[in-house]
Each structure stands twice: as C-alpha cells, then as structure tokens.
Amino acid sequence: MIAVGLRESLQRELTGRVEIAEDWHALEGRKVDALLLDAKRVPETELYEIREWFSETPITYIVDEFTSALTAFAAAHNIRLVHVSRVQSYLDEAIGQGQSTPILAFWGVYPRLGTTTIALAVAHVLAAQHGKSVGVLGLNAYDPGTVMVPGAEHHLDDILSYLAQQKLDPETLQAAMEFVLRVKYLPGLQNQTRALAVMPEHVRHLLRVAQSQFEVLVLDVGSALNTALALEGLQAATHRYVIANDLVATQRQLLRQMDYILRPLGVEPSDLMLVGSQVHGKGSLAKSVGLMQVTSIPYYPSIDLFAEQSPEPMKVFLAEKTFRKAVETLAQSAMTTPVTPEVAASVRA
C-alpha cells in the first residue's frame, strides 16, 4: 500500500507500515497494489482523475467528515472512506488480514554463528514438510554466507537500483533469486561498501514485493545491526530468533544491543526467541539474558569446514540428525499463529 499526502500526525503513526509518497503523479506508470489518500492534501476534485489513472487499484480516502456528495461519489467509483480517527484500526482490520505472511528473522549476536545456514535450513523444512512457498532474503550486508550456495550468480547488488527508484516488480525479484533446496534465495551484498547506502524505504519496498510472492519470508539478518537492511528486517519480522552461544561475552553483547538498539526500535526481550548455538549447558544463557530458548544448535568443531568443501553444503547440515531436529522445531514454531485476546462484547463496534 502507498499512502499519498499524509498529514504529519499520520506520517508519524504509519511510518514502517505503508510506503509514503507526497504526490500521486509520481506514481504514474508504477504497479500499485493499494492507495491510501489523505483529504488534507489530496483534494476531492482530484479523486476522479486518480481513479481514471488507477482504475483497478483499491483506493481508501481519509476524511475529517462524511458529506453526502463525497459518500455518493465514493460509492459510484468504489472508493473506501475512512475517518481520520479510524485509520490505524482500519489498517489492522482491513489491510492486516491480507498481509499475514509470517516473516522469520535470524540474527546472530556474533559473526559466524550460522544465521545463513539456519535460515536456509528452516526455509527448506517449511517448503518440504509444510508445503509452503518460501523466499529467503539475505539482509546480511557484511558476511552473507554465500559459501552455503556455491556458484551463486545473483545477489542483492543486482536489484539495488530498482529498490532506490521504488520500481522493483515481482518478476525482477524472482529473476534475481537462486533456487536452493525447494526455496528461492536472494544472497546478500557482494559489494559491502554499498551496505550503508541502502535506505529504510528501500528495504520496506523489497519486503512488500517479496510478501506478495511467498507464503513465508525468511530473513538472514546476520550479526551487524548498523544497516537499514538488518534493522528494517528485525522490525518487520513476526518471529525474531536470536542465535547466541553460552560465552559471557555473548551475554554482554546481547544486553548492550538490547539497551541501545533493539528497545529504541520497540523490540523487547519478550519479542525474541533464543536459539542456542555451540551450547554446553542447559538453559544457563537463556536465564542470564531473560530470553525464552526455543531450541539449540549443537556444537560441531569441524562440520562447517567439511560442509564448505562439499558441492552441496546445506545437505551436509540437514543430514545431521540433531541439527535437523532443531531446525524442524524452529519451522514448527513459525507455523503457530499468534493468539490475540478477544475484545469484550460490551465494547465491540
């Protein structure tokens, strides 16, 4: 959904939920899935022309009051009217139902804890055992783990220009992805100097297009949280997994990231699930950092080196029973729909 001419208060409220544009003329020629227009800056006199340009696009018009003329016009031209006080709930009720794609994000507290390997393995299980159409996005800008996909010909670099111009379409995204173990995978950046040039709106555009193409999205966030790729990925995720080992240094790093990065983004410990990597104890790390541990990945002193020498490294990991069981647990956790409390009957609209 693209919101046009939003008043300042709504821009603050809807940042991250919709793509924001100042002028609808800039959208001519683009494929737009839905339009949200604000009467504060998009006058009623332009609605007819907008409907002519976007004849098949669902349009919602934010108003401060409902007039008989506007109501009749909206009915004639299939335009939904919503009062400014109801915009948030409208998005939750009407739009949210169509954007229920589970988004799994894997973040490693330190490098080389296996975010790429785990992301691809979980995606494979979701496709092979749960029958899901799965897309994996490499939002890991500095160490994208492409050794897991030898000979990859495409990378995130290939579509950066489309993202910058907000013109990425499903066909271009699909063409830039590698087919790996029943899933489509977009490896992360090869040119790491471009990592900080990727803006938040670019990542949101990528996620919107990917959501339209897959039943489940899996994000390899990597370990560095200083890029829009990683931060936007974590914010957008419906399931956030933290991969960490049981070292004291891990505890310090995780708590520091929580205080200075995650909490300011609105991510609390209750929003995270711990995946123990290279663990030696039973739950000691989870208790020390206050996170719920969903599973643990066993410590392999040499399997990663062995896998890197294989023509199909992912199959080496998936063939290891303990690793496979942990991955299946993660896949199952993503298939559970979050429970939302019922609204009391006395306050229902």
Short mmCIF file of the C-alpha atoms (twelve columns), coordinates in Angstrom:
data_MODEL
# 
_entry.id   MODEL 
# 
loop_
_atom_site.group_PDB 
_atom_site.id 
_atom_site.type_symbol 
_atom_site.label_atom_id 
_atom_site.label_alt_id 
_atom_site.label_comp_id 
_atom_site.label_asym_id 
_atom_site.label_seq_id 
_atom_site.Cartn_x 
_atom_site.Cartn_y 
_atom_site.Cartn_z 
_atom_site.pdbx_PDB_model_num 
ATOM 1   C CA . MET A 1   0.000   0.000   0.000   1 
ATOM 2   C CA . ILE A 2   1.186   3.514   -0.869  1 
ATOM 3   C CA . ALA A 3   -0.053  6.455   1.201   1 
ATOM 4   C CA . VAL A 4   -0.200  9.820   -0.567  1 
ATOM 5   C CA . GLY A 5   -0.274  13.272  1.038   1 
ATOM 6   C CA . LEU A 6   -0.483  12.092  4.633   1 
ATOM 7   C CA . ARG A 7   -0.777  14.817  7.262   1 
ATOM 8   C CA . GLU A 8   2.184   14.991  9.627   1 
ATOM 9   C CA . SER A 9   0.474   13.185  12.509  1 
ATOM 10  C CA . LEU A 10  -0.419  10.221  10.318  1 
ATOM 11  C CA . GLN A 11  3.062   10.093  8.819   1 
ATOM 12  C CA . ARG A 12  4.458   9.540   12.303  1 
ATOM 13  C CA . GLU A 13  1.879   6.873   13.088  1 
ATOM 14  C CA . LEU A 14  2.161   4.940   9.828   1 
ATOM 15  C CA . THR A 15  5.917   5.060   9.195   1 
ATOM 16  C CA . GLY A 16  7.026   1.498   8.512   1 
ATOM 17  C CA . ARG A 17  3.501   0.249   7.818   1 
ATOM 18  C CA . VAL A 18  2.969   1.847   4.422   1 
ATOM 19  C CA . GLU A 19  5.101   3.418   1.720   1 
ATOM 20  C CA . ILE A 20  4.690   7.212   1.868   1 
ATOM 21  C CA . ALA A 21  4.579   9.481   -1.194  1 
ATOM 22  C CA . GLU A 22  3.966   13.222  -1.426  1 
ATOM 23  C CA . ASP A 23  2.314   13.396  -4.842  1 
ATOM 24  C CA . TRP A 24  0.257   10.772  -6.636  1 
ATOM 25  C CA . HIS A 25  1.549   11.956  -10.033 1 
ATOM 26  C CA . ALA A 26  4.932   10.414  -9.149  1 
ATOM 27  C CA . LEU A 27  3.237   7.004   -9.103  1 
ATOM 28  C CA . GLU A 28  2.097   7.089   -12.724 1 
ATOM 29  C CA . GLY A 29  3.438   4.065   -14.565 1 
ATOM 30  C CA . ARG A 30  4.059   2.108   -11.361 1 
ATOM 31  C CA . LYS A 31  2.210   -1.019  -10.326 1 
ATOM 32  C CA . VAL A 32  0.396   -0.004  -7.130  1 
ATOM 33  C CA . ASP A 33  -1.366  -2.669  -5.065  1 
ATOM 34  C CA . ALA A 34  -3.417  -0.172  -2.995  1 
ATOM 35  C CA . LEU A 35  -3.673  3.595   -2.434  1 
ATOM 36  C CA . LEU A 36  -4.317  5.455   0.812   1 
ATOM 37  C CA . LEU A 37  -5.128  9.140   0.157   1 
ATOM 38  C CA . ASP A 38  -5.484  11.910  2.742   1 
ATOM 39  C CA . ALA A 39  -8.118  14.572  2.073   1 
ATOM 40  C CA . LYS A 40  -5.918  17.035  3.954   1 
ATOM 41  C CA . ARG A 41  -3.528  17.201  0.988   1 
ATOM 42  C CA . VAL A 42  -5.330  15.330  -1.805  1 
ATOM 43  C CA . PRO A 43  -8.472  17.358  -2.605  1 
ATOM 44  C CA . GLU A 44  -11.768 15.761  -3.585  1 
ATOM 45  C CA . THR A 45  -11.509 17.427  -7.003  1 
ATOM 46  C CA . GLU A 46  -8.580  15.136  -7.882  1 
ATOM 47  C CA . LEU A 47  -10.294 11.873  -6.994  1 
ATOM 48  C CA . TYR A 48  -11.908 11.380  -10.392 1 
ATOM 49  C CA . GLU A 49  -8.565  11.755  -12.205 1 
ATOM 50  C CA . ILE A 50  -6.839  9.446   -9.712  1 
ATOM 51  C CA . ARG A 51  -9.493  6.781   -10.248 1 
ATOM 52  C CA . GLU A 52  -9.008  7.122   -14.020 1 
ATOM 53  C CA . TRP A 53  -5.259  6.551   -13.674 1 
ATOM 54  C CA . PHE A 54  -5.584  3.705   -11.164 1 
ATOM 55  C CA . SER A 55  -8.753  2.082   -12.438 1 
ATOM 56  C CA . GLU A 56  -8.208  -1.338  -10.832 1 
ATOM 57  C CA . THR A 57  -6.392  -0.256  -7.676  1 
ATOM 58  C CA . PRO A 58  -8.178  -0.371  -4.288  1 
ATOM 59  C CA . ILE A 59  -8.385  3.226   -3.019  1 
ATOM 60  C CA . THR A 60  -9.065  4.425   0.517   1 
ATOM 61  C CA . TYR A 61  -9.719  8.118   1.227   1 
ATOM 62  C CA . ILE A 62  -9.067  9.555   4.700   1 
ATOM 63  C CA . VAL A 63  -11.590 12.246  5.617   1 
ATOM 64  C CA . ASP A 64  -12.394 14.509  8.552   1 
ATOM 65  C CA . GLU A 65  -16.135 14.398  7.813   1 
ATOM 66  C CA . PHE A 66  -18.526 12.494  5.582   1 
ATOM 67  C CA . THR A 67  -20.576 14.626  3.184   1 
ATOM 68  C CA . SER A 68  -23.475 13.298  1.131   1 
ATOM 69  C CA . ALA A 69  -21.774 14.231  -2.143  1 
ATOM 70  C CA . LEU A 70  -18.474 12.579  -1.258  1 
ATOM 71  C CA . THR A 71  -20.229 9.462   0.042   1 
ATOM 72  C CA . ALA A 72  -22.166 9.138   -3.207  1 
ATOM 73  C CA . PHE A 73  -19.038 9.710   -5.313  1 
ATOM 74  C CA . ALA A 74  -17.101 7.092   -3.343  1 
ATOM 75  C CA . ALA A 75  -19.876 4.555   -3.791  1 
ATOM 76  C CA . ALA A 76  -20.003 5.222   -7.542  1 
ATOM 77  C CA . HIS A 77  -16.263 4.781   -8.001  1 
ATOM 78  C CA . ASN A 78  -15.562 2.006   -5.491  1 
ATOM 79  C CA . ILE A 79  -13.546 4.160   -3.093  1 
ATOM 80  C CA . ARG A 80  -13.463 3.296   0.601   1 
ATOM 81  C CA . LEU A 81  -13.926 6.245   3.003   1 
ATOM 82  C CA . VAL A 82  -12.358 6.115   6.473   1 
ATOM 83  C CA . HIS A 83  -12.449 8.755   9.204   1 
ATOM 84  C CA . VAL A 84  -9.061  10.077  10.288  1 
ATOM 85  C CA . SER A 85  -9.608  8.751   13.812  1 
ATOM 86  C CA . ARG A 86  -10.049 5.204   12.464  1 
ATOM 87  C CA . VAL A 87  -7.042  4.891   10.170  1 
ATOM 88  C CA . GLN A 88  -4.959  2.686   12.486  1 
ATOM 89  C CA . SER A 89  -7.801  0.273   13.230  1 
ATOM 90  C CA . TYR A 90  -8.754  0.244   9.538   1 
ATOM 91  C CA . LEU A 91  -5.252  -0.905  8.613   1 
ATOM 92  C CA . ASP A 92  -5.309  -3.526  11.369  1 
ATOM 93  C CA . GLU A 93  -8.698  -4.928  10.378  1 
ATOM 94  C CA . ALA A 94  -8.934  -4.474  6.604   1 
ATOM 95  C CA . ILE A 95  -5.319  -4.477  5.467   1 
ATOM 96  C CA . GLY A 96  -3.674  -6.589  8.131   1 
ATOM 97  C CA . GLN A 97  -5.722  -9.625  7.158   1 
ATOM 98  C CA . GLY A 98  -4.169  -9.580  3.694   1 
ATOM 99  C CA . GLN A 99  -0.630  -9.116  4.979   1 
ATOM 100 C CA . SER A 100 -0.370  -12.104 7.270   1 
ATOM 101 C CA . THR A 101 2.801   -13.504 5.702   1 
ATOM 102 C CA . PRO A 102 4.953   -14.933 8.510   1 
ATOM 103 C CA . ILE A 103 8.355   -13.220 8.458   1 
ATOM 104 C CA . LEU A 104 11.161  -15.057 10.267  1 
ATOM 105 C CA . ALA A 105 14.313  -13.079 11.085  1 
ATOM 106 C CA . PHE A 106 17.546  -14.747 12.227  1 
ATOM 107 C CA . TRP A 107 20.104  -12.518 13.965  1 
ATOM 108 C CA . GLY A 108 23.438  -13.720 15.314  1 
ATOM 109 C CA . VAL A 109 24.848  -11.893 18.331  1 
ATOM 110 C CA . TYR A 110 28.324  -12.528 16.898  1 
ATOM 111 C CA . PRO A 111 29.549  -13.387 13.370  1 
ATOM 112 C CA . ARG A 112 29.704  -16.974 12.133  1 
ATOM 113 C CA . LEU A 113 27.047  -18.383 14.440  1 
ATOM 114 C CA . GLY A 114 25.173  -19.752 11.434  1 
ATOM 115 C CA . THR A 115 22.393  -17.310 10.529  1 
ATOM 116 C CA . THR A 116 22.579  -18.130 6.812   1 
ATOM 117 C CA . THR A 117 22.778  -21.880 7.370   1 
ATOM 118 C CA . ILE A 118 19.891  -21.911 9.843   1 
ATOM 119 C CA . ALA A 119 17.754  -19.565 7.718   1 
ATOM 120 C CA . LEU A 120 18.129  -21.741 4.621   1 
ATOM 121 C CA . ALA A 121 17.623  -24.963 6.585   1 
ATOM 122 C CA . VAL A 122 14.419  -23.702 8.235   1 
ATOM 123 C CA . ALA A 123 13.161  -22.435 4.873   1 
ATOM 124 C CA . HIS A 124 13.788  -25.863 3.347   1 
ATOM 125 C CA . VAL A 125 11.829  -27.629 6.093   1 
ATOM 126 C CA . LEU A 126 8.944   -25.172 5.718   1 
ATOM 127 C CA . ALA A 127 8.840   -25.930 1.992   1 
ATOM 128 C CA . ALA A 128 9.479   -29.688 2.115   1 
ATOM 129 C CA . GLN A 129 7.468   -30.665 5.202   1 
ATOM 130 C CA . HIS A 130 4.875   -27.886 5.485   1 
ATOM 131 C CA . GLY A 131 4.274   -27.312 1.772   1 
ATOM 132 C CA . LYS A 132 4.944   -23.574 1.944   1 
ATOM 133 C CA . SER A 133 6.175   -21.266 -0.790  1 
ATOM 134 C CA . VAL A 134 9.253   -19.760 0.900   1 
ATOM 135 C CA . GLY A 135 11.520  -16.858 -0.015  1 
ATOM 136 C CA . VAL A 136 14.817  -16.228 1.789   1 
ATOM 137 C CA . LEU A 137 16.270  -12.707 1.719   1 
ATOM 138 C CA . GLY A 138 19.930  -12.103 2.549   1 
ATOM 139 C CA . LEU A 139 19.801  -8.892  4.588   1 
ATOM 140 C CA . ASN A 140 23.240  -9.746  5.949   1 
ATOM 141 C CA . ALA A 141 25.301  -6.962  4.369   1 
ATOM 142 C CA . TYR A 142 28.792  -7.895  5.563   1 
ATOM 143 C CA . ASP A 143 29.028  -11.691 5.702   1 
ATOM 144 C CA . PRO A 144 26.165  -13.111 3.645   1 
ATOM 145 C CA . GLY A 145 27.281  -16.728 3.929   1 
ATOM 146 C CA . THR A 146 27.271  -17.352 0.187   1 
ATOM 147 C CA . VAL A 147 29.587  -20.314 0.782   1 
ATOM 148 C CA . MET A 148 26.352  -22.193 1.524   1 
ATOM 149 C CA . VAL A 149 25.314  -21.650 -2.106  1 
ATOM 150 C CA . PRO A 150 28.404  -22.341 -4.254  1 
ATOM 151 C CA . GLY A 151 28.302  -20.706 -7.672  1 
ATOM 152 C CA . ALA A 152 25.523  -18.251 -6.867  1 
ATOM 153 C CA . GLU A 153 25.067  -15.926 -9.848  1 
ATOM 154 C CA . HIS A 154 22.699  -13.393 -8.306  1 
ATOM 155 C CA . HIS A 155 22.905  -11.146 -5.249  1 
ATOM 156 C CA . LEU A 156 21.155  -8.240  -3.585  1 
ATOM 157 C CA . ASP A 157 23.519  -5.951  -5.537  1 
ATOM 158 C CA . ASP A 158 21.623  -6.798  -8.733  1 
ATOM 159 C CA . ILE A 159 18.405  -5.095  -7.643  1 
ATOM 160 C CA . LEU A 160 19.679  -2.088  -5.648  1 
ATOM 161 C CA . SER A 161 18.867  0.327   -8.466  1 
ATOM 162 C CA . TYR A 162 15.276  -0.978  -8.597  1 
ATOM 163 C CA . LEU A 163 14.949  -0.509  -4.843  1 
ATOM 164 C CA . ALA A 164 16.346  3.028   -4.957  1 
ATOM 165 C CA . GLN A 165 13.749  4.007   -7.569  1 
ATOM 166 C CA . GLN A 166 10.954  2.065   -5.816  1 
ATOM 167 C CA . LYS A 167 10.416  0.123   -9.050  1 
ATOM 168 C CA . LEU A 168 11.145  -3.450  -8.066  1 
ATOM 169 C CA . ASP A 169 8.499   -5.757  -9.508  1 
ATOM 170 C CA . PRO A 170 7.871   -9.439  -8.702  1 
ATOM 171 C CA . GLU A 171 9.396   -10.673 -11.958 1 
ATOM 172 C CA . THR A 172 12.680  -8.812  -11.358 1 
ATOM 173 C CA . LEU A 173 12.874  -10.086 -7.778  1 
ATOM 174 C CA . GLN A 174 12.230  -13.686 -8.816  1 
ATOM 175 C CA . ALA A 175 14.880  -13.451 -11.540 1 
ATOM 176 C CA . ALA A 176 17.455  -12.227 -9.016  1 
ATOM 177 C CA . MET A 177 16.901  -15.169 -6.660  1 
ATOM 178 C CA . GLU A 178 18.688  -18.530 -6.597  1 
ATOM 179 C CA . PHE A 179 16.726  -21.799 -6.351  1 
ATOM 180 C CA . VAL A 180 18.104  -23.740 -3.380  1 
ATOM 181 C CA . LEU A 181 16.568  -26.824 -1.763  1 
ATOM 182 C CA . ARG A 182 12.982  -26.013 -2.847  1 
ATOM 183 C CA . VAL A 183 13.172  -22.339 -1.829  1 
ATOM 184 C CA . LYS A 184 14.096  -19.106 -3.584  1 
ATOM 185 C CA . TYR A 185 17.090  -17.297 -2.076  1 
ATOM 186 C CA . LEU A 186 18.395  -13.772 -2.630  1 
ATOM 187 C CA . PRO A 187 22.009  -13.774 -1.342  1 
ATOM 188 C CA . GLY A 188 23.242  -10.655 0.466   1 
ATOM 189 C CA . LEU A 189 25.554  -7.935  -0.789  1 
ATOM 190 C CA . GLN A 190 28.786  -8.812  -2.533  1 
ATOM 191 C CA . ASN A 191 29.954  -5.184  -2.511  1 
ATOM 192 C CA . GLN A 192 29.956  -4.420  1.200   1 
ATOM 193 C CA . THR A 193 30.782  -0.745  0.644   1 
ATOM 194 C CA . ARG A 194 27.167  -0.275  -0.502  1 
ATOM 195 C CA . ALA A 195 25.684  -1.523  2.765   1 
ATOM 196 C CA . LEU A 196 25.085  1.910   4.288   1 
ATOM 197 C CA . ALA A 197 23.659  3.291   1.023   1 
ATOM 198 C CA . VAL A 198 20.572  1.097   1.363   1 
ATOM 199 C CA . MET A 199 17.843  3.246   2.941   1 
ATOM 200 C CA . PRO A 200 14.935  2.074   5.140   1 
ATOM 201 C CA . GLU A 201 12.383  2.784   2.404   1 
ATOM 202 C CA . HIS A 202 14.397  0.569   0.036   1 
ATOM 203 C CA . VAL A 203 14.173  -2.364  2.444   1 
ATOM 204 C CA . ARG A 204 10.468  -1.826  3.066   1 
ATOM 205 C CA . HIS A 205 9.874   -1.832  -0.702  1 
ATOM 206 C CA . LEU A 206 11.807  -5.114  -1.023  1 
ATOM 207 C CA . LEU A 207 9.811   -6.720  1.782   1 
ATOM 208 C CA . ARG A 208 6.469   -5.628  0.314   1 
ATOM 209 C CA . VAL A 209 7.273   -7.132  -3.086  1 
ATOM 210 C CA . ALA A 210 8.596   -10.342 -1.503  1 
ATOM 211 C CA . GLN A 211 5.472   -10.676 0.663   1 
ATOM 212 C CA . SER A 212 3.346   -10.643 -2.467  1 
ATOM 213 C CA . GLN A 213 5.281   -13.615 -3.868  1 
ATOM 214 C CA . PHE A 214 5.737   -16.021 -0.963  1 
ATOM 215 C CA . GLU A 215 3.673   -17.596 1.789   1 
ATOM 216 C CA . VAL A 216 6.596   -17.315 4.224   1 
ATOM 217 C CA . LEU A 217 9.596   -14.975 4.250   1 
ATOM 218 C CA . VAL A 218 12.852  -15.894 5.978   1 
ATOM 219 C CA . LEU A 219 15.363  -13.126 6.631   1 
ATOM 220 C CA . ASP A 220 19.068  -13.697 7.206   1 
ATOM 221 C CA . VAL A 221 19.850  -10.579 9.253   1 
ATOM 222 C CA . GLY A 222 23.449  -11.522 10.054  1 
ATOM 223 C CA . SER A 223 25.220  -10.083 13.084  1 
ATOM 224 C CA . ALA A 224 25.757  -6.359  12.399  1 
ATOM 225 C CA . LEU A 225 22.833  -4.131  13.364  1 
ATOM 226 C CA . ASN A 226 24.191  -0.941  11.805  1 
ATOM 227 C CA . THR A 227 22.390  -1.148  8.462   1 
ATOM 228 C CA . ALA A 228 18.835  -0.443  7.362   1 
ATOM 229 C CA . LEU A 229 18.784  -3.973  5.931   1 
ATOM 230 C CA . ALA A 230 19.191  -5.555  9.361   1 
ATOM 231 C CA . LEU A 231 17.132  -3.064  11.361  1 
ATOM 232 C CA . GLU A 232 14.156  -2.956  8.997   1 
ATOM 233 C CA . GLY A 233 14.248  -6.739  8.748   1 
ATOM 234 C CA . LEU A 234 14.046  -7.126  12.514  1 
ATOM 235 C CA . GLN A 235 11.272  -4.555  12.776  1 
ATOM 236 C CA . ALA A 236 9.174   -6.207  10.076  1 
ATOM 237 C CA . ALA A 237 9.590   -9.746  11.435  1 
ATOM 238 C CA . THR A 238 6.717   -11.612 13.041  1 
ATOM 239 C CA . HIS A 239 9.139   -14.181 14.503  1 
ATOM 240 C CA . ARG A 240 12.555  -12.991 15.746  1 
ATOM 241 C CA . TYR A 241 15.247  -15.547 16.539  1 
ATOM 242 C CA . VAL A 242 18.487  -14.652 18.320  1 
ATOM 243 C CA . ILE A 243 21.365  -17.052 17.710  1 
ATOM 244 C CA . ALA A 244 23.849  -16.915 20.587  1 
ATOM 245 C CA . ASN A 245 26.391  -19.120 22.319  1 
ATOM 246 C CA . ASP A 246 26.980  -19.504 26.040  1 
ATOM 247 C CA . LEU A 247 30.006  -17.267 26.424  1 
ATOM 248 C CA . VAL A 248 29.997  -14.447 28.971  1 
ATOM 249 C CA . ALA A 249 30.917  -12.056 26.144  1 
ATOM 250 C CA . THR A 250 27.712  -13.046 24.358  1 
ATOM 251 C CA . GLN A 251 25.654  -12.062 27.367  1 
ATOM 252 C CA . ARG A 252 27.294  -8.613  27.499  1 
ATOM 253 C CA . GLN A 253 26.891  -8.057  23.750  1 
ATOM 254 C CA . LEU A 254 23.251  -9.132  23.729  1 
ATOM 255 C CA . LEU A 255 22.302  -6.910  26.663  1 
ATOM 256 C CA . ARG A 256 24.153  -3.960  25.110  1 
ATOM 257 C CA . GLN A 257 22.367  -4.406  21.793  1 
ATOM 258 C CA . MET A 258 19.068  -4.707  23.618  1 
ATOM 259 C CA . ASP A 259 19.558  -1.428  25.518  1 
ATOM 260 C CA . TYR A 260 20.951  0.715   22.700  1 
ATOM 261 C CA . ILE A 261 19.407  -0.719  19.511  1 
ATOM 262 C CA . LEU A 262 16.508  -3.110  19.959  1 
ATOM 263 C CA . ARG A 263 14.488  -1.372  22.672  1 
ATOM 264 C CA . PRO A 264 14.649  2.008   20.875  1 
ATOM 265 C CA . LEU A 265 13.171  0.157   17.867  1 
ATOM 266 C CA . GLY A 266 10.337  -1.152  20.023  1 
ATOM 267 C CA . VAL A 267 11.730  -4.701  20.269  1 
ATOM 268 C CA . GLU A 268 11.573  -6.139  23.792  1 
ATOM 269 C CA . PRO A 269 13.065  -9.379  25.176  1 
ATOM 270 C CA . SER A 270 9.558   -10.872 25.076  1 
ATOM 271 C CA . ASP A 271 9.645   -10.409 21.269  1 
ATOM 272 C CA . LEU A 272 12.741  -12.590 20.878  1 
ATOM 273 C CA . MET A 273 13.339  -16.338 20.854  1 
ATOM 274 C CA . LEU A 274 16.769  -17.714 21.689  1 
ATOM 275 C CA . VAL A 275 18.477  -20.308 19.538  1 
ATOM 276 C CA . GLY A 276 21.456  -21.657 21.460  1 
ATOM 277 C CA . SER A 277 24.475  -22.241 19.250  1 
ATOM 278 C CA . GLN A 278 27.531  -24.171 20.451  1 
ATOM 279 C CA . VAL A 279 25.800  -24.582 23.815  1 
ATOM 280 C CA . HIS A 280 27.367  -26.646 26.567  1 
ATOM 281 C CA . GLY A 281 24.961  -26.084 29.476  1 
ATOM 282 C CA . LYS A 282 21.191  -26.426 29.833  1 
ATOM 283 C CA . GLY A 283 19.458  -23.081 29.682  1 
ATOM 284 C CA . SER A 284 22.077  -21.066 31.545  1 
ATOM 285 C CA . LEU A 285 22.387  -18.425 28.809  1 
ATOM 286 C CA . ALA A 286 18.617  -18.095 28.400  1 
ATOM 287 C CA . LYS A 287 18.194  -17.433 32.128  1 
ATOM 288 C CA . SER A 288 21.062  -14.937 32.254  1 
ATOM 289 C CA . VAL A 289 19.650  -12.770 29.447  1 
ATOM 290 C CA . GLY A 290 15.965  -13.309 30.204  1 
ATOM 291 C CA . LEU A 291 15.010  -14.841 26.858  1 
ATOM 292 C CA . MET A 292 12.896  -17.874 26.024  1 
ATOM 293 C CA . GLN A 293 15.005  -20.569 24.381  1 
ATOM 294 C CA . VAL A 294 13.150  -22.388 21.612  1 
ATOM 295 C CA . THR A 295 15.885  -24.865 20.663  1 
ATOM 296 C CA . SER A 296 19.654  -25.290 20.474  1 
ATOM 297 C CA . ILE A 297 22.030  -25.995 17.617  1 
ATOM 298 C CA . PRO A 298 24.727  -28.475 18.672  1 
ATOM 299 C CA . TYR A 299 28.394  -27.557 18.660  1 
ATOM 300 C CA . TYR A 300 30.265  -29.008 15.683  1 
ATOM 301 C CA . PRO A 301 34.037  -28.489 15.850  1 
ATOM 302 C CA . SER A 302 34.558  -29.313 12.161  1 
ATOM 303 C CA . ILE A 303 31.265  -29.838 10.328  1 
ATOM 304 C CA . ASP A 304 31.243  -26.275 8.980   1 
ATOM 305 C CA . LEU A 305 34.665  -26.744 7.393   1 
ATOM 306 C CA . PHE A 306 33.586  -30.091 5.977   1 
ATOM 307 C CA . ALA A 307 30.396  -28.570 4.569   1 
ATOM 308 C CA . GLU A 308 32.255  -25.715 2.891   1 
ATOM 309 C CA . GLN A 309 34.235  -28.263 0.879   1 
ATOM 310 C CA . SER A 310 31.076  -30.017 -0.302  1 
ATOM 311 C CA . PRO A 311 29.344  -29.146 -3.604  1 
ATOM 312 C CA . GLU A 312 26.055  -29.034 -1.638  1 
ATOM 313 C CA . PRO A 313 26.969  -27.774 1.835   1 
ATOM 314 C CA . MET A 314 23.378  -27.371 3.043   1 
ATOM 315 C CA . LYS A 315 22.738  -31.087 2.598   1 
ATOM 316 C CA . VAL A 316 25.649  -31.847 4.931   1 
ATOM 317 C CA . PHE A 317 23.960  -29.963 7.745   1 
ATOM 318 C CA . LEU A 318 20.468  -31.265 7.007   1 
ATOM 319 C CA . ALA A 319 21.745  -34.842 7.087   1 
ATOM 320 C CA . GLU A 320 22.948  -34.411 10.691  1 
ATOM 321 C CA . LYS A 321 20.073  -35.658 12.872  1 
ATOM 322 C CA . THR A 322 20.495  -33.325 15.843  1 
ATOM 323 C CA . PHE A 323 20.773  -30.257 13.626  1 
ATOM 324 C CA . ARG A 324 17.784  -31.380 11.575  1 
ATOM 325 C CA . LYS A 325 15.647  -31.871 14.682  1 
ATOM 326 C CA . ALA A 326 16.480  -28.345 15.913  1 
ATOM 327 C CA . VAL A 327 15.616  -26.869 12.525  1 
ATOM 328 C CA . GLU A 328 12.298  -28.724 12.432  1 
ATOM 329 C CA . THR A 329 11.483  -27.267 15.860  1 
ATOM 330 C CA . LEU A 330 12.139  -23.760 14.523  1 
ATOM 331 C CA . ALA A 331 9.962   -24.388 11.471  1 
ATOM 332 C CA . GLN A 332 7.142   -25.645 13.671  1 
ATOM 333 C CA . SER A 333 7.373   -22.540 15.879  1 
ATOM 334 C CA . ALA A 334 6.800   -20.361 12.815  1 
ATOM 335 C CA . MET A 335 3.637   -22.239 11.859  1 
ATOM 336 C CA . THR A 336 1.847   -21.270 15.062  1 
ATOM 337 C CA . THR A 337 -0.469  -18.299 14.640  1 
ATOM 338 C CA . PRO A 338 -0.037  -15.752 17.471  1 
ATOM 339 C CA . VAL A 339 -3.033  -15.705 19.791  1 
ATOM 340 C CA . THR A 340 -4.844  -12.381 20.093  1 
ATOM 341 C CA . PRO A 341 -7.177  -11.715 23.007  1 
ATOM 342 C CA . GLU A 342 -10.889 -11.426 22.347  1 
ATOM 343 C CA . VAL A 343 -12.467 -7.993  22.519  1 
ATOM 344 C CA . ALA A 344 -15.052 -7.763  25.281  1 
ATOM 345 C CA . ALA A 345 -18.585 -7.903  23.844  1 
ATOM 346 C CA . SER A 346 -19.586 -4.713  25.573  1 
ATOM 347 C CA . VAL A 347 -17.012 -2.649  23.687  1 
ATOM 348 C CA . ARG A 348 -17.294 -4.223  20.250  1 
ATOM 349 C CA . ALA A 349 -18.294 -1.874  17.469  1 
# 
